[in-house]
Structure formats: C-alpha cells, structure tokens
C-alpha cells in the first residue's frame, strides 16, 4: 500500500513540475509575443494573472503532497 501511495505522490509531483514549467514558459512567450505585437498593458496583466493562478494551483498541490508524505511517515 505504501508503494502505491508513493507512486501516486510521485505522479502528482511530476504533474506539478510540468504545471510550473509550462506556466513559466507560456508566460514568458506570451509576454514576448505581446510586446512584439504591441498589445496593450492590460493583456500583459492578464498573462501575469494566469501565470499566478497556475503557480497558486502548484503551491496548493505541493502542500497536499507534503501533507500526504508526512501522514504516511508517521
């Protein structure tokens, strides 16, 4: 049972890593393209808020992983 939980937590950790990496890459690309195209600043703010939402999602999931590992240990 413990190994199954470890696999689930590892899978969730990989998912969180992909969310963080993807959010940062998309944020960077969106800001570069927006600046090159000449989009107004409000679109840059929209990209920032979307990246922030993805990072908040990641932090919540990291906290859940941490709690699950802590519960499993003891």
Secondary structure in CASP SS format (residue, H / E / C, confidence):
PFRMAT SS
TARGET T0000
AUTHOR 0000-0000-0000
METHOD secondary structure of the structure
MODEL  1
X C 1.00
X H 1.00
X H 1.00
X H 1.00
X H 1.00
X H 1.00
X H 1.00
X H 1.00
X H 1.00
X H 1.00
X H 1.00
X H 1.00
X H 1.00
X H 1.00
X H 1.00
X H 1.00
X H 1.00
X H 1.00
X H 1.00
X H 1.00
X H 1.00
X H 1.00
X H 1.00
X H 1.00
X H 1.00
X H 1.00
X H 1.00
X H 1.00
X H 1.00
X H 1.00
X H 1.00
X H 1.00
X H 1.00
X H 1.00
X H 1.00
X H 1.00
X H 1.00
X C 1.00
X C 1.00
X C 1.00
X H 1.00
X H 1.00
X H 1.00
X H 1.00
X H 1.00
X H 1.00
X H 1.00
X H 1.00
X H 1.00
X H 1.00
X H 1.00
X H 1.00
X H 1.00
X H 1.00
X H 1.00
X H 1.00
X H 1.00
X H 1.00
X H 1.00
X H 1.00
X H 1.00
X H 1.00
X H 1.00
X H 1.00
X H 1.00
X H 1.00
X H 1.00
X H 1.00
X H 1.00
X H 1.00
X H 1.00
X H 1.00
X H 1.00
X C 1.00
END
